[in-house]
Amino acid sequence: MSSHELTLHAAEEQKNEDKALFGFWVYIMTDCVLFGTLFAVYAVLHGNTFGGPSGADLFKLPYIMIETLLLLTSSYTCGLAMLAARRGDKRATINWFVLTFLLGAAFLTMELVEFTKLAHEGHSWQASGFLSSYFTLVGTHGLHITVGLLWMFLLVVKLWRQGFVGSTVKKLSMLSMFWHFLDIIWIFIFTFVYLFGALKV
Amino acid sequence: MSKSPANTTAEHETGHKDHGTFRTYTIGFILSIYLTLMAYYMTVHHSLSRNGLVASLAMMAVVQLAVQLLFFLHLGQENKPRWNLITFSFALLVVIVVVFGSLWIMNNLDYNMHSTKDINKYLNSQDGF
């Protein structure tokens, strides 16, 4: 191919990647609306404790703070992984994604431990309207994190075995958008569920 | 991405500069950590009155949203027409309508949540709902 044809080819590839990333962005926006409805449910029901404990009695802020720092740091390492991927540095990309995965897995483990503890103490989703909406909102976020971790695992294994092929950077970009988005949702859960809960609003 | 002449030209033509750098990610990370720790500290130490805390915590969450959108998701740094920004604005509008609309409606259904005595009185006087 001549240099001109190569240029056209690269421009076409870039265009396709942009379109795919925009499509994924639109999906993320609809996911935003999903979380918006769950936040609305929680806002309406958080006072309906059915005589049971409220958020102020149940939530342990230092524990939640550690979870938050883990997820925030994983969002940063995910960004650094993407910088390495755009440089084409396979080794650095894999290392940063492995670190992101470990931070995300630590976050998920802490969350599941918290859920199990609440359920064992009799504060399951069946106990009150407040707990139903709490488990639905925070659980849906946890489910997204689980899917994100599985996706990350598969992409990193693929990258490790095949190296950078045509669509690798595009796929990793989508994953990183998803991961940053989950971090943003968590900031709102941290503020409006846990911090506001401690204020007995 | 390899820096072959073809790729460089393509990047130049589409004008791609929305991937961020080590510096922008680090600034975003430091700001996020700062805002999170500050919100946590203010809540734990009851630094303000209850209403003051509610207002400042909500504000810090919105600032952090802006920080992460700008530094991690590079929103608004694309070429025109800014479809990412447009779809984001619309999603934000829908979320605001859903959340504040629900609260507004449910707060005005308050008579549903009064004591059984009140509800019976209401049902008797109104001949049902």
Interface residues (C-beta under 8 A of the other chain):
Chain A: S3 L6 T7 H9 A10 A11 E13 Q14 K15 D18 F22 W25 V26 M29 T30 C32 V33 F35 G36 T37 F39 A40 V41 A43 V44 L61 M65 T68 L69 L72 T73 S75 Y76 G79 L80 M82 L83 R86 R87 G88 V169 M177 H180 F181 D183 I184 I187 F188 F190 T191 F192 L195 F196 A198 L199 V201
Chain B: M1 S2 S4 P5 A6 N7 T9 A10 E11 E13 T14 H16 H19 G20 T21 F22 Y25 T26 G28 F29 S32 I33 T36 A39 Y40 T43 V44 R50 L53 V54 L57 A58 M60 A61 Q64 L65 Q68 L69 F72 L73 W83 N84 T87 F88 F90 A91 L92 V94 V95 V98 V99 G101 S102 L103 M106
